[in-house]
Amino acid sequence: MLIRILSALECTKFLTANRVGHLACAKEGQPYVVPIYYVHADNHLYAFSMPGKKIEWMRANPLVSVQVGERGEGRRWKSVVVEGRFEELPDRIGHKLERDHAWAMLSKHSNWWEPGALKPIMPAVSDSAPHVFFRLLVQQVSGREAVE
């Protein structure tokens, strides 16, 4: 088996071709990792979520990482890591274009809202807990793959 470093272009193509990654954020020295559904465009990863721990933590510390992986046949695999910055796209004046762009990019794919909108136990619906659109500015990418 050979481990090969992916070029920046290969990493970008891989991010664009995939939809699920593992978001890592941290608060007060404690890491937290959770799967997210995303769309890659314009040097950003666009995503959607209900309010909760990851949103709270990214608001407190906007520095994040996302790992996107793929397992191939046999011992083959590919992994790309993004280092980035959380940018919330609130539903208010000044963010409408970015929020509409996020909606347009995500809604091109079926069931794009499910991972961010479903929780194991649904809390009572409240007007004070709207959904959150956000994007992650891709500041750096790196990737590797194993080939036979």
C-alpha positions as CSV (number, residue, x, y, z in Angstrom):
1,M,0.0,0.0,0.0
2,L,1.1,3.5,-0.8
3,I,0.0,6.7,1.0
4,R,-0.2,9.6,-1.3
5,I,-0.6,13.3,-0.5
6,L,-3.5,15.0,-2.4
7,S,-3.0,18.3,-4.2
8,A,-5.1,21.3,-3.2
9,L,-7.1,20.8,-6.5
10,E,-7.7,17.1,-5.7
11,C,-8.9,18.1,-2.2
12,T,-11.3,20.7,-3.6
13,K,-12.7,18.2,-6.1
14,F,-13.2,15.6,-3.3
15,L,-15.0,18.2,-1.0
16,T,-17.3,19.1,-3.9
17,A,-18.1,15.5,-4.7
18,N,-19.1,14.6,-1.1
19,R,-21.8,15.8,1.2
20,V,-21.1,14.4,4.7
21,G,-18.2,15.4,6.9
22,H,-17.2,15.4,10.6
23,L,-17.1,18.8,12.1
24,A,-14.7,19.5,15.0
25,C,-15.1,22.5,17.2
26,A,-13.8,23.3,20.7
27,K,-14.9,25.3,23.7
28,E,-12.7,25.9,26.8
29,G,-10.2,23.3,25.6
30,Q,-12.8,20.6,25.1
31,P,-13.2,19.2,21.6
32,Y,-16.6,18.2,20.1
33,V,-17.0,16.2,16.8
34,V,-20.3,15.7,15.0
35,P,-21.3,14.7,11.5
36,I,-22.7,17.4,9.2
37,Y,-24.3,17.6,5.8
38,Y,-22.6,20.3,3.7
39,V,-22.2,21.6,0.2
40,H,-18.9,23.0,-1.0
41,A,-18.9,26.1,-3.2
42,D,-17.0,29.4,-3.4
43,N,-14.3,28.3,-1.0
44,H,-16.9,27.7,1.7
45,L,-18.7,24.7,3.2
46,Y,-22.4,25.6,3.5
47,A,-24.5,23.9,6.2
48,F,-27.7,24.0,8.2
49,S,-28.5,23.1,11.8
50,M,-31.0,23.5,14.6
51,P,-29.6,25.4,17.6
52,G,-27.6,23.3,19.9
53,K,-24.2,22.5,21.2
54,K,-22.2,22.8,17.9
55,I,-23.8,26.2,17.1
56,E,-23.2,27.4,20.7
57,W,-19.6,26.2,20.6
58,M,-18.8,27.7,17.1
59,R,-20.3,31.0,18.2
60,A,-17.9,31.0,21.2
61,N,-14.9,29.8,19.1
62,P,-15.2,30.1,15.3
63,L,-12.1,28.1,14.5
64,V,-13.2,24.7,13.2
65,S,-12.0,21.6,11.3
66,V,-13.9,19.3,9.0
67,Q,-12.8,15.8,8.0
68,V,-14.4,14.2,4.9
69,G,-13.5,10.6,4.3
70,E,-14.2,7.8,1.8
71,R,-13.4,4.1,2.1
72,G,-12.7,2.3,-1.1
73,E,-12.3,-1.4,-2.0
74,G,-9.8,-3.4,0.0
75,R,-7.4,-1.1,1.9
76,R,-8.1,2.0,-0.2
77,W,-9.3,5.2,1.5
78,K,-9.2,8.9,1.0
79,S,-9.4,11.7,3.6
80,V,-9.5,15.5,3.4
81,V,-9.2,17.9,6.3
82,V,-10.4,21.5,6.2
83,E,-9.2,24.1,8.6
84,G,-11.7,26.9,8.6
85,R,-13.7,29.6,10.3
86,F,-17.5,29.5,11.2
87,E,-19.6,32.3,9.8
88,E,-23.3,32.3,10.8
89,L,-25.8,33.5,8.2
90,P,-28.6,35.0,10.3
91,D,-32.1,35.7,9.0
92,R,-31.7,39.5,9.0
93,I,-30.8,42.4,6.8
94,G,-27.2,42.4,5.7
95,H,-27.0,38.6,5.4
96,K,-29.9,37.9,3.0
97,L,-27.8,37.2,-0.1
98,E,-25.4,34.9,1.7
99,R,-28.3,33.1,3.4
100,D,-30.2,32.7,0.1
101,H,-27.1,31.4,-1.6
102,A,-26.6,28.8,1.2
103,W,-30.3,27.7,0.8
104,A,-29.9,27.5,-3.0
105,M,-26.7,25.4,-2.8
106,L,-28.1,23.0,-0.2
107,S,-31.5,22.6,-1.7
108,K,-30.1,21.2,-4.9
109,H,-29.7,17.9,-3.1
110,S,-32.4,15.7,-1.7
111,N,-33.0,15.5,2.0
112,W,-30.3,18.2,2.7
113,W,-32.2,19.4,5.8
114,E,-32.5,16.1,7.6
115,P,-29.2,15.8,9.4
116,G,-29.4,19.3,10.8
117,A,-33.2,19.3,11.6
118,L,-33.6,15.9,13.2
119,K,-32.6,15.2,16.8
120,P,-32.9,11.9,18.7
121,I,-35.5,13.5,21.0
122,M,-37.3,16.5,19.6
123,P,-37.8,19.3,22.0
124,A,-41.0,21.3,22.0
125,V,-41.2,23.6,19.0
126,S,-40.6,27.2,19.9
127,D,-40.5,30.4,17.9
128,S,-37.2,31.3,19.7
129,A,-35.3,28.4,18.3
130,P,-35.2,28.9,14.5
131,H,-32.9,26.9,12.2
132,V,-29.4,28.2,11.6
133,F,-27.7,28.5,8.2
134,F,-23.9,28.8,8.4
135,R,-20.8,28.5,6.3
136,L,-17.3,27.6,7.0
137,L,-14.6,29.6,5.3
138,V,-12.0,27.2,3.9
139,Q,-8.7,28.6,5.1
140,Q,-6.6,25.5,4.4
141,V,-7.0,22.0,3.0
142,S,-4.9,18.9,3.2
143,G,-5.6,15.3,2.1
144,R,-4.2,11.9,1.7
145,E,-5.2,8.6,0.1
146,A,-4.1,5.0,0.3
147,V,-3.7,3.1,-2.9
148,E,-2.6,-0.4,-3.5
